[in-house]
Structure formats: structure tokens, C-alpha cells
């Protein structure tokens, strides 16, 4: 029985192989590089656009204010002693829109210098990409500490640049990320200290009263939330983030 089934299977495969060249040769579409007037075809334009879109998450995480914003907001939630409030979705969403708000001048420059001319047909996709990178590089350079940039230039055996155009983008990006993390941690320290003082005071008072069996968080958590609300904490955190970018931070 098995040899017979195997023979039938091999015969079917052979028929399919003999028939497939004729069938596929008739169904293969022709791909053209240029359209009717010498411009890139719509198919290649869509392919290039999808390629750019696939890199947007990496660009958002590494070349914008998102890293600093989401780190500081996460520090704020941890300092309050809240594990899932606000939820991660709220933290990410708020970080995303704060990033757009903070980077509005940069995004506006990209729109005027690259996107609008490209949509009008005055620039190719490659030219638009190069022009869009200029405001992003300027933003990253302004937020990058010179010590961090010098570190990566040294590790990459790159001579000290005299102009921003001489700094490789692949060197500028990691230096920018390290600077963003350092700034976010510095802001996080200022958020943690007053809230942890509340924890320390509550623990000391409970120990002095002999209430060692009472969890300190049972008392300190409502006090920290009350202090944070009375101080208008979220507004202060957002204002500090904005000034750290646009106030010489």
C-alpha cells in the first residue's frame, strides 16, 4: 500500500512540475523601474515608504525626546510606589504626545524642508531623507553632552570634528541616547528624594511608636499621593521635562 501511495505522489509532483512553468510564465507580472514619464513607479514608492515606516519605532526610541520622557514618567510612578497606576499604555501614550509637543520645532522644520517639497515632487525620496535628517541631527547634537560625544568619537577612532556635519550619525545617536538617560536619571533623583523622605519619616514614626507590624507603605502611600496631588506633581514633572529641552537643560 505504501509503495503505491508513494508512486502516485511522485507522479502527481512530476505532473505539477511539468505544468507549472507554463502556468507561472503566463501569470508573472512585469516590474518596471520607471513610470511613463521617467519618474519612480508607484510600486517602488510604496515599497520605499513602507521601508521608512518600518524604521519609525527605532527612530522614535533613539532619535527623539521619547527616551527621556518615558524614563522620567516611569521614575515618577516608581517613586510614588505605584506598580500599575498609571498603566503602561497611559505612560506610553503620554510620552508619545509629549514627545510630539517637545519636538514641534524639529518636526516643523522636517515638514518644511523635506516632506512638503517631496510631496510636491521637487525632491526625490533620497534627497528628502537627507534633508529630514538635518533637523534631527541638530536636535540630537544640542541635547548631547560633549563628554558623551567625545567618548564615542574616541571609541570609533574618529578625529575631533570642527562642525556638526563632520559627526557621523551612527556616532551621534548612541551619544545622544546616553546623554538622554543621564538627564532622565538626574530628574528622577529630584523626584525620588522628597517622596522617599516621606517613607523614611513614616517608618521612623512607626518604629518609635512600637508599631513594627504595621507596613510603612500602608501609611506612606496615601501621604505621598496627597503630597503629589497638592504639589500639582504631574504639571511640575511635565514642565521640568519641557524646560530640560527648551530651557537650556
Backbone as CSV, one residue per row, in Angstrom:
resi,resn,N_x,N_y,N_z,CA_x,CA_y,CA_z,C_x,C_y,C_z
1,UNK,0.830,-1.206,0.000,0.000,0.000,0.000,0.864,1.257,0.000
2,UNK,1.913,1.252,0.829,2.775,2.422,0.924,3.518,2.695,-0.376
3,UNK,4.107,1.646,-1.073,4.755,1.934,-2.360,3.793,2.519,-3.379
4,UNK,2.553,2.056,-3.362,1.582,2.575,-4.323,1.282,4.046,-4.050
5,UNK,1.086,4.396,-2.785,0.824,5.799,-2.427,2.005,6.666,-2.799
6,UNK,3.228,6.146,-2.571,4.432,6.900,-2.909,4.535,7.120,-4.410
7,UNK,4.194,6.102,-5.199,4.252,6.230,-6.658,3.256,7.270,-7.151
8,UNK,2.047,7.230,-6.603,1.032,8.214,-7.002,1.485,9.625,-6.648
9,UNK,2.104,9.767,-5.463,2.579,11.086,-5.042,3.662,11.606,-5.949
10,UNK,4.624,10.736,-6.312,5.701,11.161,-7.203,5.164,11.526,-8.578
11,UNK,4.180,10.756,-9.066,3.584,11.049,-10.368,2.880,12.413,-10.354
12,UNK,2.175,12.704,-9.254,1.474,13.992,-9.147,2.462,15.149,-9.099
13,UNK,3.557,14.967,-8.367,4.580,16.013,-8.293,5.195,16.254,-9.656
14,UNK,5.455,15.148,-10.418,6.028,15.298,-11.749,5.114,16.065,-12.677
15,UNK,3.811,15.753,-12.649,2.850,16.480,-13.477,2.827,17.965,-13.102
16,UNK,2.896,18.231,-11.784,2.860,19.630,-11.331,4.086,20.387,-11.792
17,UNK,5.253,19.724,-11.752,6.480,20.383,-12.188,6.474,20.652,-13.682
18,UNK,5.915,19.712,-14.459,5.850,19.915,-15.902,4.856,21.011,-16.273
19,UNK,3.785,21.133,-15.511,2.738,22.088,-15.841,3.043,23.484,-15.318
20,UNK,3.808,23.587,-14.206,3.999,24.874,-13.540,4.718,25.907,-14.371
21,UNK,5.761,25.586,-15.183,6.410,26.649,-15.950,5.465,27.353,-16.901
22,UNK,4.548,26.552,-17.526,3.616,27.165,-18.463,2.655,28.085,-17.732
23,UNK,2.161,27.601,-16.594,1.176,28.383,-15.848,1.793,29.641,-15.273
24,UNK,2.961,29.515,-14.588,3.577,30.657,-13.931,4.130,31.652,-14.934
25,UNK,4.551,31.129,-16.111,5.084,32.056,-17.105,4.004,33.008,-17.589
26,UNK,2.757,32.568,-17.564,1.672,33.423,-18.004,1.213,34.380,-16.911
27,UNK,1.467,34.047,-15.623,0.917,34.850,-14.539,1.907,35.827,-13.936
28,UNK,3.207,35.735,-14.281,4.185,36.644,-13.687,3.990,38.051,-14.219
29,UNK,3.856,39.049,-13.334,3.699,40.426,-13.803,5.041,41.021,-14.155
30,UNK,5.023,42.022,-15.007,6.244,42.734,-15.355,6.455,43.883,-14.383
31,UNK,7.698,44.047,-13.923,8.047,45.087,-12.965,8.895,46.116,-13.670
32,UNK,8.464,47.352,-13.633,9.209,48.428,-14.272,9.802,49.331,-13.212
33,UNK,11.020,49.791,-13.489,11.681,50.693,-12.559,11.162,52.105,-12.714
34,UNK,10.876,52.514,-13.922,10.408,53.865,-14.182,8.972,53.839,-14.670
35,UNK,8.257,54.924,-14.368,6.900,55.056,-14.843,6.895,55.571,-16.266
36,UNK,5.774,56.075,-16.688,5.647,56.522,-18.059,6.455,57.759,-18.374
37,UNK,6.781,58.601,-17.386,7.476,59.851,-17.638,8.850,59.866,-16.994
38,UNK,9.436,58.719,-16.741,10.780,58.666,-16.198,10.852,58.866,-14.695
39,UNK,9.715,58.883,-14.002,9.700,59.041,-12.553,9.584,57.675,-11.901
40,UNK,9.987,57.534,-10.627,9.882,56.237,-9.962,8.459,55.723,-9.981
41,UNK,8.302,54.450,-10.219,6.972,53.864,-10.292,6.299,53.912,-8.932
42,UNK,4.987,53.820,-8.954,4.210,53.884,-7.726,4.518,52.702,-6.816
43,UNK,4.789,51.550,-7.408,5.105,50.367,-6.611,6.373,50.566,-5.799
44,UNK,7.429,51.078,-6.448,8.679,51.304,-5.730,8.534,52.406,-4.698
45,UNK,7.716,53.409,-4.973,7.495,54.479,-3.997,6.809,53.937,-2.751
46,UNK,5.813,53.072,-2.961,5.128,52.464,-1.822,6.079,51.572,-1.037
47,UNK,6.928,50.818,-1.752,7.902,49.961,-1.085,8.871,50.785,-0.246
48,UNK,9.338,51.897,-0.800,10.249,52.765,-0.048,9.553,53.363,1.164
49,UNK,8.285,53.749,0.997,7.531,54.317,2.112,7.333,53.295,3.223
50,UNK,7.019,52.051,2.866,6.862,51.001,3.872,8.170,50.726,4.593
51,UNK,9.287,50.822,3.866,10.589,50.638,4.497,10.850,51.715,5.535
52,UNK,10.527,52.955,5.180,10.712,54.061,6.126,9.811,53.881,7.342
53,UNK,8.556,53.475,7.109,7.616,53.281,8.215,8.104,52.189,9.163
54,UNK,8.733,51.142,8.623,9.230,50.065,9.473,10.335,50.534,10.415
55,UNK,11.020,51.619,10.043,12.080,52.146,10.895,11.578,53.209,11.869
56,UNK,10.316,53.603,11.778,9.806,54.663,12.638,9.900,54.340,14.130
57,UNK,9.570,53.107,14.588,9.739,52.833,16.020,11.171,53.016,16.507
58,UNK,12.141,52.568,15.714,13.538,52.748,16.110,13.915,54.222,16.130
59,UNK,13.433,54.984,15.138,13.709,56.426,15.113,13.081,57.102,16.319
60,UNK,11.849,56.706,16.656,11.158,57.303,17.793,11.900,57.033,19.096
61,UNK,12.422,55.829,19.263,13.090,55.457,20.507,14.481,56.053,20.634
62,UNK,15.164,56.257,19.533,16.584,56.589,19.610,16.932,58.004,19.187
63,UNK,16.075,58.685,18.437,16.454,59.973,17.866,15.518,61.105,18.269
64,UNK,14.669,60.873,19.266,13.725,61.898,19.706,13.786,62.043,21.223
65,UNK,12.870,62.864,21.748,12.805,63.095,23.191,12.111,61.961,23.931
66,UNK,11.666,60.942,23.221,10.853,59.884,23.831,11.596,59.168,24.949
67,UNK,12.875,58.901,24.767,13.635,58.149,25.773,13.626,58.860,27.113
68,UNK,13.932,60.162,27.100,13.961,60.915,28.353,12.577,60.994,28.981
69,UNK,11.562,61.243,28.170,10.211,61.439,28.689,9.677,60.169,29.336
70,UNK,9.767,59.046,28.646,9.203,57.808,29.184,9.980,57.333,30.406
71,UNK,11.285,57.588,30.449,12.077,57.197,31.616,11.683,58.008,32.839
72,UNK,11.510,59.317,32.672,11.127,60.174,33.799,9.732,59.820,34.303
73,UNK,8.797,59.586,33.404,7.447,59.219,33.831,7.438,57.870,34.548
74,UNK,8.274,56.951,34.110,8.381,55.660,34.802,8.983,55.840,36.187
75,UNK,9.988,56.715,36.304,10.562,57.027,37.613,9.501,57.621,38.538
76,UNK,8.664,58.486,38.006,7.624,59.120,38.819,6.666,58.082,39.381
77,UNK,6.250,57.161,38.552,5.347,56.111,39.025,6.017,55.242,40.082
78,UNK,7.285,54.906,39.882,8.001,54.079,40.857,8.206,54.821,42.169
79,UNK,8.517,56.119,42.092,8.743,56.892,43.313,7.475,57.003,44.150
80,UNK,6.335,57.037,43.496,5.066,57.085,44.221,4.715,55.744,44.849
81,UNK,5.412,54.693,44.462,5.122,53.369,44.993,3.975,52.684,44.296
82,UNK,3.625,53.159,43.117,2.530,52.574,42.339,3.107,51.658,41.277
83,UNK,2.623,50.442,41.219,3.165,49.463,40.283,2.503,49.532,38.912
84,UNK,1.202,49.680,38.870,0.472,49.637,37.600,-0.431,50.846,37.395
85,UNK,-0.214,51.897,38.161,-1.026,53.101,38.034,-0.124,54.324,37.950
86,UNK,-0.178,55.068,36.857,-0.969,54.848,35.637,-0.499,53.603,34.875
87,UNK,-1.379,52.997,34.096,-0.988,51.800,33.330,0.098,52.119,32.305
88,UNK,0.760,51.071,31.849,1.823,51.259,30.852,1.305,51.936,29.587
89,UNK,0.071,51.613,29.199,-0.480,52.226,27.994,-0.602,53.738,28.151
90,UNK,-0.982,54.184,29.345,-1.107,55.623,29.591,0.266,56.282,29.596
91,UNK,1.245,55.631,30.212,2.610,56.170,30.251,3.166,56.309,28.835
92,UNK,2.989,55.271,28.023,3.496,55.311,26.649,2.758,56.367,25.830
93,UNK,1.434,56.416,25.967,0.658,57.401,25.216,1.020,58.828,25.587
94,UNK,1.121,59.106,26.886,1.507,60.443,27.328,2.915,60.783,26.860
95,UNK,3.819,59.819,26.939,5.193,60.050,26.477,5.226,60.361,24.989
96,UNK,4.393,59.674,24.230,4.369,59.880,22.784,3.917,61.294,22.429
97,UNK,2.825,61.746,23.042,2.309,63.077,22.708,3.182,64.185,23.297
98,UNK,3.792,63.948,24.449,4.753,64.919,24.974,5.964,65.029,24.054
99,UNK,6.358,63.901,23.471,7.473,63.926,22.517,7.130,64.780,21.308
100,UNK,5.925,64.606,20.770,5.496,65.430,19.635,5.451,66.908,20.013
101,UNK,4.981,67.192,21.229,4.880,68.585,21.676,6.263,69.207,21.849
102,UNK,7.175,68.478,22.466,8.524,68.993,22.708,9.276,69.187,21.404
103,UNK,9.079,68.266,20.463,9.836,68.293,19.214,9.093,69.013,18.089
104,UNK,8.097,69.815,18.428,7.336,70.515,17.391,8.213,71.376,16.489
105,UNK,9.187,72.130,17.017,10.056,72.900,16.105,10.836,72.017,15.135
106,UNK,11.336,70.888,15.630,12.083,69.973,14.761,11.175,69.342,13.717
107,UNK,9.994,68.902,14.137,9.052,68.299,13.191,8.584,69.317,12.158
108,UNK,8.398,70.559,12.583,8.005,71.604,11.638,9.097,71.847,10.603
109,UNK,10.358,71.828,11.055,11.474,72.008,10.116,11.542,70.854,9.122
110,UNK,11.315,69.629,9.596,11.311,68.475,8.696,10.192,68.602,7.667
111,UNK,9.032,69.072,8.121,7.899,69.228,7.209,8.200,70.250,6.113
112,UNK,8.789,71.376,6.484,9.049,72.437,5.510,10.231,72.112,4.597
113,UNK,11.250,71.465,5.155,12.470,71.241,4.380,12.447,69.951,3.567
114,UNK,11.694,68.960,4.022,11.758,67.650,3.374,10.403,67.144,2.888
115,UNK,9.423,67.071,3.792,8.166,66.410,3.441,7.375,67.178,2.383
116,UNK,7.173,68.472,2.607,6.396,69.266,1.645,7.040,69.310,0.261
117,UNK,8.352,69.567,0.150,8.969,69.525,-1.192,8.897,68.149,-1.843
118,UNK,8.992,67.077,-1.032,8.914,65.729,-1.606,7.521,65.452,-2.157
119,UNK,6.485,65.819,-1.388,5.117,65.598,-1.861,4.799,66.447,-3.084
120,UNK,5.474,67.587,-3.201,5.269,68.446,-4.371,6.070,67.980,-5.574
121,UNK,6.915,66.974,-5.397,7.697,66.442,-6.498,8.991,67.172,-6.766
122,UNK,9.404,68.046,-5.839,10.639,68.801,-6.039,11.873,68.039,-5.549
123,UNK,11.671,67.013,-4.737,12.779,66.232,-4.192,12.514,64.755,-4.416
124,UNK,13.581,63.995,-4.597,13.458,62.542,-4.606,13.374,62.040,-3.171
125,UNK,13.050,60.764,-3.021,12.936,60.200,-1.680,14.271,60.253,-0.949
126,UNK,15.362,59.980,-1.658,16.682,60.021,-1.032,17.048,61.439,-0.607
127,UNK,16.769,62.412,-1.454,17.054,63.802,-1.106,16.208,64.261,0.081
128,UNK,14.947,63.859,0.097,14.076,64.224,1.216,14.563,63.597,2.518
129,UNK,15.032,62.343,2.439,15.556,61.697,3.633,16.775,62.408,4.187
130,UNK,17.655,62.848,3.308,18.850,63.566,3.760,18.490,64.907,4.392
131,UNK,17.521,65.614,3.798,17.115,66.899,4.357,16.363,66.724,5.672
132,UNK,15.592,65.637,5.803,14.877,65.386,7.054,15.839,65.042,8.180
133,UNK,16.973,64.473,7.841,17.943,64.080,8.859,18.657,65.284,9.465
134,UNK,18.735,66.387,8.735,19.472,67.559,9.224,18.855,68.130,10.505
135,UNK,17.529,68.415,10.571,16.956,68.908,11.839,17.062,67.896,12.975
136,UNK,16.924,66.600,12.660,17.051,65.580,13.700,18.465,65.545,14.268
137,UNK,19.457,65.631,13.408,20.848,65.648,13.862,21.126,66.887,14.716
138,UNK,20.581,68.018,14.316,20.771,69.242,15.098,20.138,69.108,16.478
139,UNK,18.926,68.538,16.533,18.261,68.325,17.823,19.091,67.410,18.717
140,UNK,19.552,66.295,18.166,20.343,65.361,18.964,21.645,65.993,19.437
141,UNK,22.291,66.741,18.566,23.567,67.365,18.926,23.381,68.382,20.050
142,UNK,22.291,69.142,20.012,22.041,70.143,21.050,21.752,69.508,22.402
143,UNK,21.231,68.290,22.412,20.902,67.615,23.662,21.989,66.647,24.121
144,UNK,23.052,66.517,23.365,24.117,65.563,23.689,25.242,66.264,24.432
145,UNK,25.674,65.668,25.521,26.821,66.209,26.248,28.090,65.995,25.432
146,UNK,28.953,66.985,25.476,30.192,66.890,24.716,31.066,65.743,25.219
147,UNK,30.994,65.457,26.515,31.791,64.351,27.060,31.322,63.014,26.509
148,UNK,29.999,62.843,26.373,29.474,61.597,25.808,29.821,61.473,24.329
149,UNK,29.722,62.578,23.607,30.077,62.548,22.190,31.562,62.260,22.008
150,UNK,32.399,62.878,22.856,33.844,62.641,22.769,34.179,61.182,23.070
151,UNK,33.422,60.561,23.979,33.657,59.156,24.310,33.454,58.265,23.093
152,UNK,32.353,58.457,22.377,32.072,57.612,21.217,32.985,57.948,20.044
153,UNK,33.381,59.206,19.920,34.353,59.551,18.884,35.686,58.867,19.155
154,UNK,36.056,58.808,20.429,37.312,58.154,20.798,37.239,56.655,20.540
155,UNK,36.123,56.028,20.932,35.986,54.586,20.720,35.914,54.242,19.239
156,UNK,35.396,55.164,18.427,35.322,54.930,16.990,36.546,55.383,16.229
157,UNK,37.569,55.860,16.965,38.818,56.339,16.346,38.529,57.412,15.296
158,UNK,37.639,58.336,15.667,37.259,59.437,14.781,37.897,60.719,15.304
159,UNK,38.570,61.484,14.478,39.194,62.732,14.937,38.140,63.725,15.405
160,UNK,38.499,64.597,16.345,37.537,65.591,16.843,36.986,66.448,15.705
161,UNK,35.668,66.538,15.588,35.074,67.311,14.481,35.071,68.804,14.798
162,UNK,35.092,69.603,13.752,35.002,71.054,13.895,33.610,71.567,13.545
163,UNK,32.776,70.687,13.027,31.419,71.080,12.636,30.511,69.875,12.783
164,UNK,29.224,70.145,12.984,28.251,69.062,13.161,28.227,68.123,11.969
165,UNK,28.424,68.653,10.772,28.393,67.820,9.568,29.500,66.776,9.558
166,UNK,30.545,66.976,10.371,31.651,66.026,10.427,31.409,64.902,11.438
167,UNK,30.319,64.990,12.183,29.992,63.954,13.171,29.154,62.875,12.494
168,UNK,29.611,61.626,12.448,28.806,60.555,11.838,27.510,60.334,12.612
169,UNK,26.451,60.078,11.884,25.154,59.866,12.525,25.173,58.652,13.447
170,UNK,25.856,57.585,13.035,25.925,56.376,13.858,26.760,56.583,15.112
171,UNK,27.515,57.651,15.181,28.236,58.015,16.403,27.402,58.956,17.256
172,UNK,26.662,59.829,16.606,25.845,60.804,17.327,24.679,60.145,18.057
173,UNK,24.065,59.135,17.442,22.871,58.523,18.037,23.158,57.871,19.391
174,UNK,24.158,56.978,19.528,24.394,56.395,20.857,24.833,57.428,21.890
175,UNK,25.601,58.442,21.473,25.986,59.501,22.407,24.749,60.254,22.893
176,UNK,23.809,60.487,21.994,22.561,61.160,22.357,21.748,60.315,23.334
177,UNK,21.662,59.008,23.098,20.882,58.139,23.984,21.485,58.111,25.381
178,UNK,22.803,58.011,25.479,23.459,58.004,26.785,23.200,59.317,27.519
179,UNK,23.275,60.425,26.808,23.004,61.724,27.428,21.554,61.819,27.894
180,UNK,20.637,61.292,27.098,19.228,61.321,27.476,18.980,60.507,28.744
181,UNK,19.586,59.339,28.826,19.411,58.506,30.018,19.995,59.186,31.253
182,UNK,21.147,59.823,31.103,21.767,60.508,32.237,20.892,61.657,32.717
183,UNK,20.367,62.440,31.786,19.484,63.544,32.161,18.210,63.031,32.820
184,UNK,17.652,61.946,32.287,16.438,61.371,32.869,16.691,60.871,34.285
185,UNK,17.854,60.267,34.520,18.180,59.794,35.862,18.385,60.967,36.817
186,UNK,18.966,62.057,36.333,19.131,63.238,37.186,17.774,63.801,37.604
187,UNK,16.840,63.876,36.666,15.488,64.335,37.010,14.825,63.349,37.960
188,UNK,15.059,62.048,37.737,14.491,61.034,38.612,14.955,61.151,40.049
189,UNK,16.202,61.569,40.256,16.715,61.759,41.619,15.907,62.829,42.339
190,UNK,15.634,63.941,41.655,14.862,65.022,42.272,13.424,64.600,42.550
191,UNK,12.915,63.644,41.810,11.564,63.144,42.065,11.563,62.159,43.226
192,UNK,12.580,61.306,43.287,12.620,60.264,44.307,12.869,60.822,45.702
193,UNK,13.768,61.801,45.833,14.215,62.244,47.158,13.061,62.707,48.045
194,UNK,12.221,63.670,47.638,11.153,64.104,48.556,10.148,63.004,48.876
195,UNK,9.861,62.149,47.911,8.897,61.081,48.163,9.474,60.001,49.066
196,UNK,10.769,59.746,48.959,11.379,58.755,49.844,11.597,59.314,51.241
197,UNK,11.685,60.628,51.369,11.736,61.218,52.708,10.448,60.915,53.458
198,UNK,9.326,60.929,52.749,8.048,60.567,53.368,8.098,59.132,53.871
199,UNK,8.624,58.215,53.064,8.761,56.818,53.503,9.630,56.719,54.749
200,UNK,10.742,57.457,54.759,11.666,57.405,55.890,11.024,57.951,57.158
201,UNK,10.300,59.061,57.045,9.649,59.656,58.216,8.575,58.725,58.760
202,UNK,7.772,58.156,57.879,6.713,57.246,58.319,7.304,56.021,59.000
203,UNK,8.362,55.453,58.440,8.997,54.279,59.054,9.557,54.620,60.425
204,UNK,10.178,55.788,60.561,10.749,56.199,61.848,9.657,56.390,62.895
205,UNK,8.559,57.017,62.504,7.459,57.246,63.440,6.846,55.926,63.880
206,UNK,6.646,55.016,62.963,6.072,53.717,63.320,6.994,52.939,64.245
207,UNK,8.299,53.014,63.995,9.251,52.332,64.870,9.236,52.937,66.267
208,UNK,9.173,54.259,66.354,9.179,54.920,67.664,7.904,54.634,68.447
209,UNK,6.815,54.371,67.759,5.544,54.066,68.417,5.386,52.578,68.684
210,UNK,6.376,51.789,68.305,6.309,50.356,68.536,5.366,49.631,67.603
211,UNK,4.998,50.264,66.521,4.064,49.654,65.565,4.852,49.004,64.430
212,UNK,5.733,48.104,64.796,6.611,47.479,63.809,5.873,46.507,62.904
213,UNK,4.709,46.049,63.310,3.958,45.104,62.499,3.126,45.793,61.421
214,UNK,3.030,47.104,61.503,2.256,47.848,60.502,3.147,48.135,59.297
215,UNK,2.761,47.728,58.095,3.581,48.025,56.908,3.686,49.535,56.693
216,UNK,4.902,50.061,56.534,5.049,51.518,56.338,4.304,52.029,55.104
217,UNK,4.232,51.197,54.057,3.553,51.651,52.836,2.064,51.884,53.063
218,UNK,1.503,51.240,54.084,0.089,51.431,54.379,-0.204,52.880,54.754
219,UNK,0.785,53.537,55.365,0.631,54.932,55.772,1.269,55.878,54.762
220,UNK,2.446,55.488,54.262,3.207,56.418,53.418,2.592,56.596,52.029
221,UNK,1.977,55.543,51.491,1.421,55.649,50.141,0.331,56.716,50.040
222,UNK,-0.672,56.720,50.942,-1.660,57.815,50.860,-1.035,59.189,51.083
223,UNK,-0.033,59.276,51.971,0.611,60.565,52.214,1.367,61.045,50.978
224,UNK,2.047,60.128,50.295,2.780,60.518,49.085,1.823,60.954,47.981
225,UNK,0.725,60.236,47.842,-0.264,60.634,46.838,-0.855,62.003,47.161
226,UNK,-1.140,62.243,48.449,-1.685,63.534,48.856,-0.681,64.649,48.590
227,UNK,0.582,64.409,48.946,1.627,65.405,48.704,1.791,65.677,47.212
228,UNK,1.755,64.623,46.412,1.940,64.770,44.965,0.787,65.549,44.343
229,UNK,-0.428,65.287,44.808,-1.597,65.988,44.264,-1.594,67.450,44.688
230,UNK,-1.309,67.713,45.975,-1.297,69.094,46.464,-0.210,69.924,45.794
231,UNK,0.911,69.286,45.454,2.011,69.999,44.793,1.808,70.089,43.284
232,UNK,0.682,69.561,42.801,0.413,69.543,41.351,1.571,68.844,40.632
233,UNK,1.856,67.638,41.095,3.060,66.923,40.685,3.189,66.671,39.197
234,UNK,2.104,66.254,38.549,2.210,65.939,37.124,2.565,67.172,36.303
235,UNK,1.994,68.308,36.679,2.332,69.542,35.962,3.798,69.908,36.166
236,UNK,4.299,69.718,37.388,5.704,70.028,37.662,6.634,69.105,36.882
237,UNK,6.279,67.830,36.803,7.121,66.878,36.073,7.146,67.217,34.587
238,UNK,5.975,67.483,34.022,5.907,67.809,32.593,6.628,69.121,32.305
239,UNK,6.454,70.106,33.186,7.141,71.384,32.991,8.652,71.211,33.073
240,UNK,9.106,70.395,34.011,10.545,70.140,34.130,11.090,69.454,32.884
241,UNK,10.316,68.519,32.343,10.746,67.854,31.115,10.848,68.838,29.958
242,UNK,9.850,69.689,29.827,9.864,70.655,28.722,11.038,71.623,28.856
243,UNK,11.261,72.129,30.067,12.356,73.075,30.275,13.714,72.407,30.115
244,UNK,13.785,71.109,30.367,15.070,70.427,30.192,15.485,70.378,28.727
245,UNK,14.513,70.524,27.822,14.824,70.576,26.392,14.927,72.007,25.876
246,UNK,14.011,72.859,26.300,13.922,74.201,25.719,14.339,75.302,26.683
247,UNK,14.748,74.920,27.877,15.150,75.943,28.837,16.618,75.916,29.153
248,UNK,17.422,75.368,28.217,18.861,75.307,28.431,19.291,74.123,29.246
249,UNK,18.341,73.085,29.400,18.683,71.904,30.173,19.519,70.942,29.406
